[in-house]
Amino acid sequence: MASVEGSDGVRWARHLRLVRATVLESLSDGSTTLAEVLEQRLDPVMGEIHLLSVLESLPGARKVDTRRRLTQLGLAGSAAISGLAGDDLQLVAEEFGATPESAVISSARAQPGNLDQ
């Protein structure tokens, strides 16, 4: 039984690595935008990709500059993109050149006193 569960785990891990590599490659070649990736952040597979990996894959992104900017913004690059919400999501979208509809909506809902949550 353990070998069956183990092989399922290996297949799942292989699938995650493939999806992650495909997403990061499509970001780097410009066929996918940061906004598109952020809009899919709640997908169980996509959401596990680290913020730093996503941002460093953007065309023209420089690793040191990206890490410094994240530090200045008070964001952890090791965080999964599924953890971005509200103001953090809006901040990433604005600072790194994306303005997904969901980022705007999430920020509006995160405002104190907003009863539409």
N, C-alpha and C positions, 0 to 999 in steps of 0.2 A: 504494500500500500504506500509506503514512504517513497518508493521510486516513482510511482505515478504522480504523487503530489510534487515530488522534486522535478519531474519533467514538465509539469504544468508551470511551476515557478520559473524554470529555465525558459520556456516558451514565452511567458509573460515578460520576463526581463529582456529577452531578445526583441519582443514587440516594442517595449518601451524605448530601448536604444535605437531601434529603427525609426520610430516616430520622432524621437528627439533629434536625431541626425537629419532627418528629412526637413523638419521645421527649421532648424538652424541653418541648413543649407539654403532653403528657400528664402529665408530672411537675408542671408548674405548675398544672394544673387538678385535680390529685389523682386522676386516673384510673389512674395508675401510681405505684407506690411506689419509694422509693430501693432498698429490698431487691430488688424485681423487676429494676431496672436493674443492680444489682451482680451479681445472679445470672446475668445475660446478658453479663457483661464479657468472656467468652472468645469470643463471637461476633465474626467478623472485622469486621463493620460497626459493631456496638454498641461494641466494644472501643476504637474509635478516638475516641470522644467524650471530650473533656477533663473531668477531674474537676471543675474549677471551674465549667464550664458546667452540669454535672449538679447540683451543689450549689446554685448560684445560681438554678436553676429550681424548687427546692422551694418549696412554698407558705410564705409568710412570711419567706423567706430575704432577708437584706439583704446587698448585694454587699460592702460594706466589712467587715461583721462576719464574713462567710464567708471572705474573704481573710485577715483577721487570725487567725481560728481555724486555718486551714490552716497559716499561718506558725508559729503557736504549736505546732502538732502536728508541725512539721518536714516537711510534705508539700508537694509542688509541685502547684499547681493546673493547670499546663500539662501534667501527665502524663496519658496516656490511661488510662481506667479498666481497660483490659486489663493494665496494669502493676501493679495492686493485687493483693497477695497477702499471706498470712500476717498478721502483726501490723498492717500498714498497712490491710488490708482490714477487719480487726476494729475498728481504731481509727475508721475512717470510719463504719462501721456503727453503732458505739456513740455517737459524738459527734454524728452527724447524724440519729439516730433510726431506724436500720434494724438489723435483726438477721437477715440472711439465713442460712439453714442452711449455705450454702456458706462463709460467712465464719467460722462456728464451726468447721467441718470443716477449712478451710484453716489456721486458727490452731493447731489441735491437731496437724496434720501438721508445722507449722513448728517445733514445740518441739524443742530439742536432745535427742538421746537417744531420740526416738520412732522405733521400728523399723518402724512401719506405713506408712512413706512409700512 
